[in-house]
Amino acid sequence: MRVDLLPTTATGMLVHLIEECAEVQKAATKILRFGVEATDPKTGMHYDNAAALLDEMVDLTRTLADIKGVSGL
């Protein structure tokens, strides 16, 4: 995550929060659809969907910490 690109306004931070929530939702949905571990039948590539969910949850936690105490929220 590039810190220099993070939003600094209350509106920008809320948009960032919404984006991070959507990424957690997408990762959780992949587990429901494809399982905790999955293999793409076309490419044979292996995916650890649990690790992907954890990564997204870490990003969300950081975003929540960033917006704590921001004026206007």
Secondary structure as UniProt FT lines:
FT   HELIX           3..5
FT   HELIX           10..34
FT   STRAND          37..39
FT   TURN            41..43
FT   STRAND          46..48
FT   HELIX           49..67
FT   TURN            68..69
FT   TURN            71..72
//
